[in-house]
Amino acid sequence: MPVHVNEVIIRATVTEPGNAAAGAQAGAGAGTPADAKEEMITECVEQVLEIIRRELKR
C-alpha cells in the first residue's frame, strides 16, 4: 500500500548562547553568529533527512 505524506511537522529547540545547556550543544567551532546559524540550519536539515530516510525504509 503506498503511503502519501500530506504534512511534515518540524520542531526545533533553540537556546540562547548564555544558557548552560547551549554550551554543550553549540559545539566548539562556531565563531560568528552567521557560522552558528549556518551550523544550526545544517544540523536541522540533516535530522529531517534522516527522519525521511527512516520513513522510506518502512
Number of C-alpha atoms within 10 A of each C-alpha: 3 4 7 6 6 5 6 8 5 9 8 7 4 10 13 10 13 8 9 10 11 13 13 9 11 16 11 8 9 14 9 9 10 10 12 16 12 13 16 16 12 12 12 15 13 12 13 16 12 12 11 12 11 10 10 9 6 5
